[in-house]
């Protein structure tokens, strides 16, 4: 288990370039299974979850070539489908939640797909019903081995287009159903589809491959099935979650930081939401510039004067992956804010570690926390803690970088799952952080 040792209280400065988007990369990588032709993907982040998925694809028989540090080619012309029923596959796939998205492409192209119950962040129950209900609507037969916790779908006679109204706007569920539907016979209509930038990018790539998807960017998708798809080249977006993390880092450490090449058109209400905490965000062409908040930052209130309430919602609402960052940033704001985590039931349970550091937080219930800001009149104090998941881990890291003294964070593999070489990149900004194996 790896550890970060952080000497906090340092003011940082400089420029940082966001990595490729983790959530998009996981979808795009699964889509290479839809064709036997070569696909080239650039701006692929070098992080644990993505590297695990690439290795799983290799084990399945995908020919993978690393062309540059962030660019790969994939060719899925000779797959070993027997691997899907092996014990090794159960081990490989169960440690990565993103592995669920190989089922749709395999079902579409080969008429069958299997997956063990996938792992991932411990942030509460994350149902897979949307995925499999969608496959069943398309004509697949579903089976579940309760003893081995192993899921399977089969469609030996192919899939047929169908109208479906999704019970929830699941991002991975929508992606999986889209990838199954692009090779189905007829037209599939998906209503209440997720429409995050990751999904938009997946649809753009599939259309480049010859798919016929209309309504991209909305929650109503029309997919006209085609017989086959071809290869293409695709570039992954910069990671909007990492961009939000750097905004939070700059505010908490009162540092002047420029985030380069952020794709403003794909950030939605992320900048607006950080501004609600009083953070100054300047647009400089396609960069974000955060000046040093030497006088702190003040939480806004609603028009009627009531306390600010920030909650997550499906896109184009505020992404739940950044609520943990906002919560940490609020601990040093001037004023109070209610953070309402609606979508996951255990994601706020890391706040006890912030309370240990001296933060004023009232955990109202598993979904709501009230934060009373210190206005930098009282620094957080260093402590020893363990990272519970990717986003909480980075939030605790930001807290440690702003705290007085030397903090220790264990289980940093959770952070490495989503952030590329984070200690090296933070040191380039002036942070005092060391990795201890």
C-alpha positions in Angstrom: 0.0 0.0 0.0 1.5 3.3 -1.1 1.6 6.5 1.0 1.9 10.2 0.3 3.7 12.4 2.8 2.7 16.1 2.4 4.1 19.2 4.0 1.3 21.6 3.8 0.9 25.4 3.9 3.0 26.0 0.7 1.8 28.6 -1.8 1.9 27.1 -5.3 2.3 28.7 -8.7 2.6 27.8 -12.4 0.8 26.0 -15.2 -0.7 22.6 -15.3 -2.2 20.6 -18.2 -5.1 18.3 -17.5 -4.8 14.7 -18.4 -7.2 12.9 -20.7 -10.6 12.2 -19.2 -10.7 8.9 -17.3 -14.5 8.4 -17.7 -14.4 9.0 -21.4 -11.3 6.8 -21.9 -13.0 3.8 -20.2 -16.0 4.0 -22.7 -13.9 4.7 -25.8 -11.6 1.7 -25.0 -14.5 -0.7 -24.8 -15.8 0.6 -28.1 -12.7 -0.8 -30.0 -14.4 -4.2 -29.6 -17.1 -3.2 -32.1 -14.9 -3.5 -35.2 -12.1 -5.7 -36.6 -10.4 -2.6 -38.1 -7.7 -0.5 -36.4 -8.6 2.3 -34.0 -6.1 4.9 -32.8 -6.8 6.8 -29.6 -4.8 9.7 -28.3 -4.7 11.7 -25.0 -5.2 8.4 -23.1 -4.4 9.0 -19.4 -1.7 6.9 -17.8 -3.8 5.9 -14.7 -4.5 2.6 -13.0 -8.1 2.1 -14.1 -7.3 2.8 -17.7 -4.2 0.6 -17.7 -6.2 -2.3 -16.1 -8.8 -2.0 -18.9 -6.1 -2.0 -21.6 -4.6 -5.1 -20.1 -8.0 -6.8 -20.0 -8.4 -6.0 -23.7 -5.0 -7.5 -24.4 -6.0 -10.7 -22.5 -9.2 -10.8 -24.6 -7.0 -10.9 -27.7 -7.1 -7.2 -28.8 -3.8 -6.2 -30.5 -2.6 -3.2 -28.7 0.4 -1.0 -29.8 1.6 2.0 -27.8 2.5 4.6 -30.4 3.4 7.4 -28.0 3.2 8.0 -24.2 -0.5 8.9 -24.6 -1.5 7.3 -27.9 -2.4 3.6 -28.7 -3.7 1.6 -31.6 -6.2 -1.2 -31.1 -7.2 -4.0 -33.4 -9.9 -6.5 -32.4 -9.8 -8.9 -35.3 -8.8 -12.1 -33.5 -10.5 -12.2 -30.1 -10.4 -15.1 -27.7 -14.0 -15.3 -26.5 -13.1 -18.3 -24.3 -11.3 -15.9 -22.0 -14.7 -14.5 -21.0 -15.6 -17.7 -19.2 -12.2 -18.2 -17.5 -11.3 -17.7 -13.9 -8.6 -15.2 -14.9 -11.3 -13.0 -16.6 -13.3 -13.1 -13.3 -10.3 -11.8 -11.5 -9.3 -9.2 -14.1 -12.8 -7.7 -14.6 -14.0 -7.8 -11.0 -11.4 -5.2 -9.9 -12.6 -2.6 -12.4 -16.1 -1.1 -12.6 -15.5 0.2 -16.1 -15.2 -3.4 -17.3 -19.0 -3.6 -17.4 -18.9 -1.6 -20.7 -17.3 -4.5 -22.7 -20.6 -6.3 -22.5 -22.5 -4.1 -24.9 -19.9 -4.3 -27.7 -19.4 -8.0 -27.3 -23.1 -8.7 -27.3 -23.6 -6.6 -30.5 -20.8 -8.1 -32.4 -20.6 -11.7 -31.2 -24.1 -12.3 -29.7 -22.8 -12.8 -26.1 -21.2 -11.0 -23.3 -20.2 -11.9 -19.7 -19.0 -10.0 -16.7 -18.4 -10.7 -13.0 -19.8 -8.2 -10.6 -17.4 -5.3 -11.1 -15.6 -3.4 -8.4 -14.8 0.3 -8.1 -15.2 3.1 -5.6 -16.9 2.3 -2.2 -19.5 5.0 -2.5 -22.7 3.1 -2.0 -24.8 0.8 -4.1 -24.4 1.3 -7.8 -27.0 -0.8 -9.6 -26.4 -2.5 -12.9 -30.1 -2.9 -13.8 -30.1 -0.1 -16.4 -27.4 -2.0 -18.4 -29.2 -5.3 -18.5 -32.7 -4.0 -18.8 -31.5 -2.2 -21.9 -30.0 -5.4 -23.4 -33.2 -7.3 -22.7 -35.2 -4.6 -24.5 -32.9 -5.2 -27.5 -33.7 -8.9 -27.4 -31.0 -10.4 -25.3 -31.5 -13.2 -22.8 -30.2 -12.5 -19.3 -28.8 -14.9 -16.8 -27.2 -14.4 -13.4 -25.2 -16.9 -11.4 -25.9 -15.8 -7.9 -23.3 -18.1 -6.3 -20.4 -16.8 -8.5 -22.0 -13.3 -8.9 -21.5 -13.6 -12.7 -23.7 -11.9 -15.2 -24.4 -13.0 -18.8 -26.4 -11.9 -21.8 -26.8 -13.8 -25.1 -28.5 -13.0 -28.4 -27.6 -15.8 -30.9 -30.1 -14.4 -33.4 -28.9 -10.8 -33.1 -30.4 -7.7 -31.5 -33.4 -5.6 -32.7 -33.9 -1.9 -32.3 -36.5 -0.9 -29.7 -37.9 2.2 -27.8 -36.8 2.4 -24.2 -37.3 4.8 -21.4 -34.4 4.4 -18.9 -35.3 4.3 -15.3 -32.2 6.4 -14.5 -29.8 8.4 -16.6 -26.9 6.1 -16.0 -23.7 7.2 -17.8 -22.2 3.7 -18.1 -25.6 2.2 -18.7 -26.3 4.5 -21.5 -22.9 4.0 -23.1 -23.3 0.2 -22.9 -26.8 0.3 -24.5 -25.6 2.7 -27.3 -22.7 0.3 -28.1 -25.1 -2.6 -28.3 -27.6 -0.7 -30.4 -25.3 0.6 -33.1 -25.2 -2.9 -34.7 -28.8 -3.9 -33.9 -31.4 -4.5 -36.6 -33.6 -1.4 -36.9 -33.9 1.8 -34.9 -33.4 2.2 -31.2 -34.8 5.2 -29.3 -33.3 5.9 -25.9 -35.2 8.4 -23.7 -33.7 9.7 -20.5 -30.3 8.9 -21.8 -27.3 10.3 -20.0 -25.7 13.2 -22.0 -22.4 13.9 -20.3 -19.5 15.0 -22.4 -18.1 11.5 -22.2 -21.3 10.1 -23.8 -21.1 12.8 -26.5 -17.6 11.9 -27.3 -18.5 8.2 -27.5 -21.3 9.0 -29.9 -18.9 11.2 -32.0 -16.4 8.4 -32.2 -19.1 5.8 -33.1 -20.4 8.1 -35.9 -16.9 8.4 -37.2 -16.8 4.6 -37.3 -20.0 4.6 -39.4 -22.8 4.5 -36.8 -25.9 6.5 -37.2 -26.6 8.3 -33.9 -28.8 11.4 -33.8 -29.6 13.6 -30.8 -26.0 13.7 -29.5 -25.9 16.0 -26.4 -29.5 15.5 -25.5 -31.4 12.9 -23.4 -33.2 11.6 -26.5 -31.1 9.5 -28.8 -32.0 7.8 -32.0 -29.8 5.0 -33.2 -30.2 3.4 -36.6 -28.4 0.1 -36.6 -25.8 -0.6 -39.2 -24.2 -3.9 -40.4 -20.6 -3.1 -39.4 -18.3 -0.4 -38.2 -14.9 0.6 -39.4 -11.7 2.0 -37.8 -11.1 5.7 -36.9 -8.9 8.1 -35.0 -10.1 9.7 -31.8 -8.8 12.1 -29.2 -10.0 12.0 -25.6 -11.2 15.3 -24.0 -9.2 16.9 -21.1 -10.6 15.5 -17.8 -13.1 18.0 -16.4 -12.9 16.4 -12.9 -9.2 17.0 -12.8 -9.8 20.6 -14.0 -12.2 21.1 -11.1 -9.6 19.5 -8.7 -7.0 22.1 -9.8 -9.5 24.9 -9.3 -10.1 23.7 -5.8 -6.4 23.3 -5.1 -5.6 26.8 -6.2 -8.3 28.3 -4.0 -7.4 26.3 -0.9 -3.7 27.0 -1.1 -4.3 30.7 -2.2 -2.1 30.0 -5.2 -1.9 31.5 -8.7 -2.4 28.7 -11.2 -3.2 28.5 -14.9 -4.9 25.3 -16.2 -4.1 24.9 -19.8 -6.3 23.8 -22.7 -9.5 22.9 -20.8 -12.1 22.8 -23.6 -14.3 25.4 -22.1 -17.2 24.4 -24.3 -17.4 21.0 -22.5 -17.2 22.3 -18.9 -20.9 23.0 -18.4 -21.7 24.7 -15.1 -18.5 23.7 -13.4 -16.9 27.2 -13.5 -20.2 28.8 -12.4 -20.5 26.5 -9.4 -17.0 27.2 -8.1 -17.8 30.9 -8.5 -20.7 30.4 -6.1 -18.1 29.8 -3.4 -16.5 33.1 -4.3 -13.6 31.7 -6.3 -12.4 34.0 -9.2 -12.1 32.1 -12.4 -10.7 33.9 -15.4 -11.1 32.7 -19.0 -7.9 33.2 -21.1 -8.7 31.8 -24.6 -9.0 28.1 -23.8 -7.2 28.3 -20.4 -8.5 28.8 -16.9 -6.5 31.3 -14.7 -7.0 31.3 -10.9 -5.4 34.3 -9.2 -4.1 34.0 -5.7 -7.0 34.5 -3.3 -4.9 36.5 -0.7 -8.1 37.9 0.8 -10.0 34.6 0.7 -13.3 33.9 -1.0 -16.9 34.4 0.1 -19.8 32.1 -0.4 -22.7 33.7 -2.3 -26.2 33.4 -1.0 -29.5 32.9 -2.9 -31.5 36.0 -4.1 -33.7 35.7 -1.0 -30.7 35.6 1.3 -31.0 31.9 2.2 -27.9 29.7 2.7 -26.2 28.5 -0.5 -27.1 24.9 -1.4 -25.0 23.0 -3.9 -26.1 19.6 -5.1 -25.2 17.2 -7.9 -27.5 16.1 -10.8 -27.2 14.3 -14.1 -25.6 16.4 -16.8 -26.0 19.3 -17.6 -26.3 19.5 -13.8 -23.2 19.6 -11.5 -21.2 16.4 -11.6 -21.2 14.4 -8.4 -17.5 13.7 -8.9 -16.6 17.3 -7.9 -18.8 17.6 -4.8 -16.1 16.3 -2.5 -13.7 19.0 -3.9 -16.3 21.7 -3.3 -16.8 20.5 0.2 -13.1 20.8 1.0 -12.8 24.2 -0.6 -15.8 25.4 1.5 -14.0 24.7 4.7 -11.9 27.8 4.2 -14.5 30.0 2.6 -16.1 33.0 4.2 -19.7 31.9 5.0 -21.6 28.6 5.1 -22.9 26.2 2.5 -25.0 23.1 2.4 -23.5 20.3 0.2 -26.2 17.9 -0.9 -24.9 14.6 -2.4 -28.0 13.1 -4.0 -26.7 10.4 -6.3 -24.5 8.3 -4.0 -25.2 7.3 -0.4 -21.7 6.9 1.0 -19.7 9.6 -0.7 -19.7 12.1 2.2 -18.4 9.7 4.8 -14.9 11.0 4.4 -15.8 14.2 6.1 -14.8 12.7 9.5 -11.2 13.0 8.4 -11.7 16.7 7.6 -13.3 17.2 11.0 -10.2 15.7 12.6 -8.2 18.3 10.7 -10.3 21.1 12.4 -12.9 21.7 9.7 -16.4 22.9 10.9 -18.7 20.4 9.2 -22.1 19.1 10.3 -22.9 15.7 8.6 -26.7 16.0 8.6 -27.2 12.5 7.1 -25.5 10.3 4.5 -26.4 12.8 1.7 -26.1 16.3 3.3 -23.3 18.2 5.0 -23.3 21.8 6.2 -19.9 23.5 6.1 -19.0 26.6 8.1 -16.0 28.2 6.6 -12.9 29.3 8.5 -12.1 32.2 6.2 -8.4 31.2 6.6 -8.5 32.6 10.2 -7.8 29.0 11.3 -5.7 26.6 9.2 -6.6 23.0 9.0 -4.1 20.9 10.9 -2.1 18.0 9.6 -3.1 14.4 10.3 -2.8 10.8 9.1 -5.6 9.4 7.0 -6.5 6.8 4.4 -8.0 7.4 1.0 -11.4 5.7 0.7 -12.0 6.4 -3.1 -10.6 8.4 -6.0 -12.4 11.7 -5.4 -12.4 11.7 -1.6 -8.7 10.8 -1.8 -7.9 13.9 -3.9 -10.1 16.1 -1.7 -8.1 14.9 1.3 -4.9 15.6 -0.6 -6.0 19.2 -1.3 -6.8 19.6 2.4 -3.4 18.3 3.4 -1.6 20.7 0.9 -3.4 23.6 2.6 -2.9 22.3 6.2 -0.3 23.3 8.7 2.3 20.6 9.3 3.0 17.2 7.7 0.1 14.9 6.7 0.2 11.3 5.7 -2.3 9.7 3.3 -2.3 5.9 3.0 -3.9 3.8 0.2 -2.9 6.2 -2.5 -3.6 3.6 -5.1 -7.1 4.9 -5.0 -5.9 8.3 -6.1 -3.6 6.7 -8.8 -6.7 5.1 -10.2 -7.9 8.5 -11.5 -4.9 10.9 -11.5 -1.8 10.6 -13.6 1.6 11.1 -11.8 -0.1 13.5 -9.4 2.8 13.8 -7.0 5.2 14.7 -9.9 2.9 17.3 -11.3 2.2 18.9 -7.9 5.9 19.2 -7.2 6.2 21.1 -10.5 3.9 23.7 -9.0 5.9 23.9 -5.8 4.1 21.4 -3.6 6.1 19.4 -0.9 4.8 15.9 -1.5 6.7 12.6 -1.5 5.5 9.1 -2.5 6.6 6.4 -0.1 6.1 2.7 -1.1 
